[in-house]
Amino acid sequence: MSKKVDLSHYTLRQLLEMEACTRCGECVAACPTYAESDENAEIHPQRKIARAKDFWKADHLGFLARLFGIKPATDGDQEAHSDGVYRCTLCGRCHVVCPVQIDTRSLWISMREQLVDWDLYPEVFDGLRDRVTTQYNISGDDNANRLVWTQNMDHVPEGLEAKEGAETVYFMGCVGAMYPRAYGIPQSFAQILDRAGENFTTLGSGEWCCGFPLQIAGMGKDAYDLARHNVEAVRAIGARRLVATCPSCYHTWAHEYPRMLDEPLGFEVYHSVELLDELIAEGKIKLHGFSQPITYHDPCDLGRTSGIFDAPRRVINAIPGIQFTEMEDHGELSLCCGGGGDVEMADASVTAAVSKRRIEQAQATGARVVVSACQQCNRTLAEAARKNKIRMRAMDITEVVWQAMQE
């Protein structure tokens, strides 16, 4: 027997947005996962909205629903809906092209919350929830190893472990702190801050996952304790700002934590590109050049979701003699790298297909380095280049800046 819709998962605005969908198909043409999925109709945005709308109307409008031919959902209908909702990177490209500006990303997350209540979600997310809520990171490793990336550095800045009185807290994020392939990002950023004379620290082993992976899986209610812990840890240090190199962490801190905790944080939240932009403008960072031609990939959670497009480009263009070429799709219409929305855990083939298309766009620019401002994008694009035998290096913008700072 199919399960009933709990309307508390949706805001009134979202119910109206589903009704406002004109079925024009613009979102279908813009969807990167649908384009790479053999036209599986369950994946495209228009289908997901139509399904969810029929589900709640059949459950809550009774005779009126039957009058308009809306039938109660079957178990098969709900399972098909789950397949489409979870094979989405939450890139938000559909929102950009939507003529009535439906906030699709938040709508997809609300749909996932309903699916979690229905117990219709990929089983792999149970392991994710267990790791994050008990080990406080996505890898399940000992969280005391958050600063392991410092072990092979020639010079380790002092006071990295929750130094009281620091002006800036650097939030490393699970990928940067726990995955060796991404160690170059915190290493570069910490050295940049140190050379720029910034008074900074990290939460060290006291840094817990920001909760973003749970939130976008539809398990946001399990992220509250993570948010409370992290915010209190920064307040205990007395910092005036927090800066993250991960766009997903940044978005969670800047936009989700104040809503979740229902209170102001009491400090500013920056993404690393914003701070780099400031430090360059203030003359605290001296750049000397970067020898290889580059292109830039807009991370979805930094660009479309958080509205930060110009700062990374100002940082790149501040490098003397830089050879920078934009990809065909960039800015608001940038293609997703394929690594967002927890989709790689749900269906790795989707990530592989979307990332292949993006790395081919990067290759078409003639660049030798694809630069991003997201450790997940960096990892996904590097893997796409390797699998597709494309001679291109993926680097984070912090790594490019640190290299450009060397004499």
C-alpha positions as CSV (number, residue, x, y, z in Angstrom):
1,M,0.0,0.0,0.0
2,S,1.4,3.4,-1.0
3,K,2.3,5.9,1.7
4,K,0.5,9.3,2.2
5,V,2.1,12.7,1.7
6,D,3.0,14.7,4.8
7,L,2.5,18.3,3.7
8,S,4.7,19.6,6.5
9,H,7.7,18.7,4.3
10,Y,6.6,21.5,1.9
11,T,6.1,25.2,2.4
12,L,3.0,26.9,1.0
13,R,5.3,28.6,-1.5
14,Q,6.5,25.2,-2.7
15,L,3.0,23.9,-3.2
16,L,2.2,27.0,-5.2
17,E,5.4,26.7,-7.2
18,M,4.4,23.1,-8.2
19,E,1.1,24.5,-9.3
20,A,2.8,27.3,-11.2
21,C,4.9,24.9,-13.3
22,T,4.0,25.7,-17.0
23,R,5.4,22.4,-18.3
24,C,7.3,24.4,-20.9
25,G,10.2,21.9,-20.9
26,E,13.1,24.5,-20.5
27,C,14.3,22.6,-17.4
28,V,14.4,19.3,-19.3
29,A,16.7,20.7,-21.9
30,A,18.9,22.3,-19.2
31,C,19.2,19.2,-16.9
32,P,22.7,17.6,-17.1
33,T,21.7,14.3,-15.5
34,Y,18.7,13.8,-17.8
35,A,20.9,14.6,-20.8
36,E,23.2,11.7,-19.8
37,S,20.6,9.2,-18.7
38,D,19.1,7.7,-21.9
39,E,16.1,10.1,-21.5
40,N,14.8,8.5,-18.3
41,A,11.7,10.6,-17.8
42,E,11.7,10.1,-14.0
43,I,14.9,12.2,-13.7
44,H,13.8,15.4,-15.5
45,P,12.5,18.2,-13.3
46,Q,9.1,18.5,-15.0
47,R,8.3,14.9,-14.3
48,K,9.4,15.1,-10.6
49,I,7.1,18.1,-10.1
50,A,4.1,16.4,-11.8
51,R,4.6,13.3,-9.7
52,A,4.9,15.2,-6.3
53,K,1.9,17.4,-7.2
54,D,-0.3,14.4,-8.0
55,F,0.8,12.6,-4.9
56,W,-0.3,15.3,-2.5
57,K,-3.5,16.2,-4.3
58,A,-4.6,12.5,-4.4
59,D,-4.0,12.3,-0.6
60,H,-5.5,15.6,0.5
61,L,-8.1,16.8,-2.0
62,G,-10.3,13.7,-2.0
63,F,-13.3,14.2,-4.4
64,L,-11.7,17.1,-6.2
65,A,-8.7,15.0,-7.0
66,R,-10.8,12.2,-8.4
67,L,-12.9,14.8,-10.3
68,F,-9.8,15.9,-12.2
69,G,-8.7,12.3,-12.8
70,I,-5.9,12.2,-10.3
71,K,-5.5,8.7,-9.0
72,P,-3.9,7.6,-5.7
73,A,-0.2,6.7,-6.1
74,T,0.9,3.1,-6.3
75,D,4.0,1.7,-4.7
76,G,5.5,1.6,-8.1
77,D,4.8,5.3,-8.7
78,Q,6.5,6.2,-5.5
79,E,9.5,4.0,-6.1
80,A,9.9,5.5,-9.6
81,H,9.7,9.0,-8.1
82,S,12.4,8.1,-5.6
83,D,14.7,6.9,-8.4
84,G,14.3,10.2,-10.3
85,V,14.7,12.5,-7.2
86,Y,17.9,10.8,-6.0
87,R,19.5,10.7,-9.5
88,C,19.9,14.5,-9.4
89,T,23.0,16.5,-8.5
90,L,21.0,19.4,-7.1
91,C,22.9,21.7,-9.4
92,G,20.1,24.2,-9.7
93,R,20.5,24.8,-13.5
94,C,16.8,24.1,-13.9
95,H,16.0,27.1,-11.6
96,V,18.1,29.4,-13.8
97,V,16.1,28.6,-17.0
98,C,12.7,28.3,-15.3
99,P,10.4,31.1,-16.7
100,V,8.5,31.3,-13.4
101,Q,11.6,30.9,-11.3
102,I,10.6,27.9,-9.3
103,D,13.2,27.3,-6.5
104,T,13.8,23.8,-7.7
105,R,16.8,22.9,-5.5
106,S,15.0,23.4,-2.3
107,L,12.0,21.7,-3.8
108,W,14.0,18.6,-4.6
109,I,15.4,18.5,-1.0
110,S,11.8,18.7,0.4
111,M,10.9,15.8,-1.9
112,R,13.8,13.8,-0.5
113,E,12.7,14.6,3.1
114,Q,9.3,13.0,2.2
115,L,11.0,10.0,0.6
116,V,13.1,9.5,3.8
117,D,9.9,9.5,5.8
118,W,8.5,6.9,3.4
119,D,11.7,4.8,3.7
120,L,12.2,5.1,-0.1
121,Y,15.8,6.3,-0.4
122,P,19.1,4.6,-1.3
123,E,20.2,2.3,1.5
124,V,23.7,3.6,1.3
125,F,22.5,6.8,3.0
126,D,22.0,4.9,6.2
127,G,25.7,4.4,6.4
128,L,26.4,8.0,5.6
129,R,24.1,9.1,8.5
130,D,25.8,6.7,10.9
131,R,29.3,7.9,10.0
132,V,28.4,11.6,10.2
133,T,26.4,11.4,13.5
134,T,28.9,9.1,15.3
135,Q,32.3,9.7,13.7
136,Y,31.4,13.3,12.7
137,N,32.8,13.0,9.2
138,I,31.8,11.4,5.9
139,S,34.7,9.0,5.7
140,G,34.1,7.3,9.0
141,D,37.8,7.7,10.0
142,D,38.9,8.9,13.5
143,N,37.9,12.5,13.7
144,A,41.0,13.2,15.7
145,N,42.9,13.1,12.4
146,R,41.4,16.3,11.0
147,L,44.8,17.9,10.9
148,V,46.6,14.9,9.4
149,W,47.3,17.0,6.2
150,T,49.9,19.0,8.1
151,Q,52.2,16.1,8.6
152,N,54.1,16.4,5.3
153,M,54.4,20.2,5.3
154,D,57.8,21.9,5.5
155,H,56.4,24.6,7.6
156,V,53.2,24.2,9.7
157,P,51.6,27.5,10.9
158,E,51.4,27.8,14.7
159,G,48.1,27.6,16.6
160,L,46.1,25.4,14.2
161,E,44.3,23.5,17.0
162,A,41.5,25.7,18.3
163,K,43.6,28.7,19.3
164,E,41.6,31.0,21.5
165,G,41.5,34.7,20.4
166,A,42.1,33.9,16.7
167,E,40.3,36.4,14.4
168,T,39.6,33.8,11.7
169,V,38.6,30.1,12.0
170,Y,39.3,28.0,8.9
171,F,36.7,25.3,8.5
172,M,38.4,22.6,6.5
173,G,35.5,20.4,5.6
174,C,35.5,16.6,5.5
175,V,36.9,16.1,2.0
176,G,39.8,18.6,2.5
177,A,40.6,17.3,6.0
178,M,40.1,13.5,5.5
179,Y,40.9,12.6,1.9
180,P,44.6,12.5,0.8
181,R,43.8,13.6,-2.8
182,A,42.5,16.9,-1.4
183,Y,45.2,17.6,1.2
184,G,46.8,20.2,-1.1
185,I,43.8,22.5,-0.6
186,P,44.1,23.0,3.2
187,Q,47.9,22.9,2.9
188,S,47.8,25.8,0.4
189,F,45.2,27.8,2.1
190,A,46.9,27.6,5.5
191,Q,50.2,28.7,4.0
192,I,48.5,31.6,2.2
193,L,46.9,32.8,5.4
194,D,50.2,32.4,7.3
195,R,52.2,34.4,4.8
196,A,49.5,37.1,4.6
197,G,49.9,37.6,8.4
198,E,46.3,36.5,9.3
199,N,45.6,35.5,12.9
200,F,43.8,32.2,12.2
201,T,43.2,28.7,13.6
202,T,41.0,25.7,12.9
203,L,38.6,23.7,15.1
204,G,41.0,20.8,14.8
205,S,39.5,17.6,16.0
206,G,36.6,19.6,17.3
207,E,35.5,20.3,13.7
208,W,32.4,18.2,12.9
209,C,30.9,17.6,9.5
210,C,28.8,20.7,8.7
211,G,25.8,18.4,8.0
212,F,25.4,19.3,4.4
213,P,25.5,15.7,3.1
214,L,22.6,14.8,5.5
215,Q,20.6,17.8,4.6
216,I,20.6,17.2,0.9
217,A,20.0,13.5,1.4
218,G,16.7,14.5,3.0
219,M,18.0,13.8,6.5
220,G,18.4,17.4,7.6
221,K,16.8,16.8,11.0
222,D,19.8,14.7,11.9
223,A,22.1,17.7,11.3
224,Y,20.9,20.0,14.1
225,D,23.4,18.7,16.7
226,L,26.3,19.1,14.2
227,A,25.3,22.7,13.6
228,R,25.0,23.5,17.3
229,H,28.3,22.0,18.1
230,N,30.2,23.7,15.3
231,V,28.7,27.2,16.0
232,E,29.4,26.9,19.8
233,A,33.0,25.8,19.0
234,V,33.7,29.0,16.9
235,R,32.0,31.2,19.5
236,A,34.3,29.7,22.2
237,I,37.3,30.8,20.2
238,G,36.0,34.3,19.9
239,A,36.6,34.6,16.1
240,R,35.0,37.4,14.1
241,R,34.8,35.3,11.0
242,L,34.7,31.8,9.7
243,V,36.1,30.9,6.2
244,A,35.5,27.6,4.3
245,T,37.3,26.3,1.2
246,C,34.3,24.0,0.5
247,P,31.3,25.8,-1.1
248,S,28.9,23.3,0.4
249,C,30.3,24.0,3.9
250,Y,30.2,27.7,3.1
251,H,26.5,27.6,2.0
252,T,25.5,25.5,5.1
253,W,27.2,27.9,7.5
254,A,26.1,31.1,5.8
255,H,22.5,30.2,4.8
256,E,21.4,27.0,6.7
257,Y,22.8,27.4,10.2
258,P,21.0,30.7,11.0
259,R,17.8,29.1,9.9
260,M,18.3,25.8,11.6
261,L,19.4,27.4,14.9
262,D,16.9,30.3,14.6
263,E,19.5,32.8,15.7
264,P,22.3,34.9,14.2
265,L,25.8,33.3,14.3
266,G,27.5,36.3,15.8
267,F,30.4,36.2,13.2
268,E,30.8,36.6,9.5
269,V,31.1,33.6,7.1
270,Y,33.3,33.8,4.0
271,H,34.2,31.4,1.2
272,S,38.0,31.3,0.6
273,V,37.7,33.0,-2.7
274,E,36.1,36.0,-1.0
275,L,39.0,36.2,1.5
276,L,41.6,35.7,-1.2
277,D,40.0,38.5,-3.2
278,E,40.2,40.8,-0.2
279,L,43.8,39.9,0.6
280,I,44.9,40.5,-2.9
281,A,43.1,43.9,-3.1
282,E,44.8,44.9,0.2
283,G,48.2,44.0,-1.1
284,K,48.7,41.2,1.5
285,I,49.2,38.6,-1.2
286,K,51.9,39.1,-3.9
287,L,51.3,37.1,-7.1
288,H,54.2,36.3,-9.6
289,G,52.5,34.3,-12.4
290,F,51.2,30.9,-13.4
291,S,52.8,29.3,-16.4
292,Q,50.0,27.0,-17.7
293,P,46.8,28.1,-19.5
294,I,43.7,27.6,-17.4
295,T,39.9,27.5,-17.4
296,Y,37.6,27.9,-14.5
297,H,34.7,25.6,-13.4
298,D,31.9,27.3,-11.3
299,P,31.0,25.0,-8.4
300,C,27.2,24.8,-8.2
301,D,27.1,25.5,-4.4
302,L,29.3,28.5,-4.8
303,G,27.8,29.9,-8.0
304,R,24.2,29.2,-8.6
305,T,23.4,28.4,-5.0
306,S,25.4,31.1,-3.2
307,G,25.7,33.7,-6.0
308,I,29.5,34.0,-6.0
309,F,30.7,34.3,-9.6
310,D,33.0,37.4,-9.7
311,A,35.4,36.9,-6.8
312,P,37.1,33.8,-8.2
313,R,37.5,35.4,-11.6
314,R,39.0,38.5,-10.0
315,V,41.5,36.3,-8.1
316,I,42.4,34.5,-11.3
317,N,42.8,37.7,-13.4
318,A,45.0,39.2,-10.7
319,I,47.7,36.7,-11.5
320,P,50.2,38.4,-13.8
321,G,50.3,37.1,-17.4
322,I,47.6,34.5,-16.7
323,Q,46.2,32.7,-19.7
324,F,42.5,32.3,-18.8
325,T,39.7,31.0,-21.2
326,E,36.1,30.5,-20.1
327,M,34.3,27.3,-21.0
328,E,31.3,27.3,-23.3
329,D,28.9,27.0,-20.3
330,H,30.0,29.1,-17.4
331,G,28.6,31.5,-14.8
332,E,24.9,30.9,-14.1
333,L,24.7,28.3,-16.9
334,S,27.8,26.4,-15.9
335,L,27.5,22.6,-16.1
336,C,27.7,20.6,-12.9
337,C,30.9,18.5,-12.4
338,G,28.6,15.6,-11.6
339,G,29.7,15.2,-8.0
340,G,26.9,17.1,-6.2
341,G,23.7,16.1,-4.5
342,D,25.1,12.9,-3.0
343,V,24.3,11.4,-6.4
344,E,27.6,9.5,-6.7
345,M,26.5,7.3,-3.7
346,A,23.1,6.7,-5.3
347,D,24.3,6.1,-8.8
348,A,28.0,6.5,-9.7
349,S,27.3,6.1,-13.4
350,V,25.4,9.5,-13.4
351,T,28.5,11.2,-11.9
352,A,30.8,9.6,-14.5
353,A,28.6,10.7,-17.4
354,V,28.1,14.3,-16.3
355,S,31.8,14.8,-15.3
356,K,32.9,13.4,-18.7
357,R,30.8,16.1,-20.5
358,R,32.3,18.8,-18.3
359,I,35.9,17.8,-18.6
360,E,35.5,17.7,-22.4
361,Q,34.2,21.3,-22.3
362,A,37.3,22.2,-20.3
363,Q,39.5,20.4,-22.8
364,A,37.9,22.3,-25.7
365,T,39.3,25.6,-24.3
366,G,42.9,24.5,-24.8
367,A,43.6,24.9,-21.1
368,R,46.0,22.5,-19.4
369,V,44.5,23.1,-15.9
370,V,40.9,23.2,-14.9
371,V,40.5,25.3,-11.8
372,S,37.7,25.2,-9.4
373,A,36.9,26.5,-5.9
374,C,35.5,23.3,-4.5
375,Q,37.4,20.2,-3.2
376,Q,34.6,17.9,-4.4
377,C,34.6,19.4,-7.9
378,N,38.4,19.2,-8.0
379,R,38.2,15.5,-7.1
380,T,35.4,14.7,-9.5
381,L,37.0,16.5,-12.5
382,A,40.5,14.9,-11.8
383,E,38.9,11.5,-11.9
384,A,37.0,12.4,-15.1
385,A,40.3,13.4,-16.8
386,R,41.9,10.2,-15.7
387,K,39.1,7.9,-16.8
388,N,38.7,9.6,-20.1
389,K,42.5,9.9,-20.8
390,I,42.4,13.7,-21.0
391,R,45.7,15.4,-20.3
392,M,44.4,18.0,-18.0
393,R,45.2,18.8,-14.3
394,A,42.5,19.7,-11.9
395,M,43.5,22.3,-9.2
396,D,41.7,24.3,-6.5
397,I,42.0,28.0,-6.7
398,T,43.9,28.1,-3.4
399,E,46.5,25.8,-4.9
400,V,46.8,28.0,-7.9
401,V,47.2,31.1,-5.8
402,W,49.8,29.5,-3.5
403,Q,51.8,28.4,-6.6
404,A,51.5,31.9,-8.0
405,M,52.9,33.3,-4.8
406,Q,56.2,31.5,-5.1
407,E,59.1,33.5,-6.5
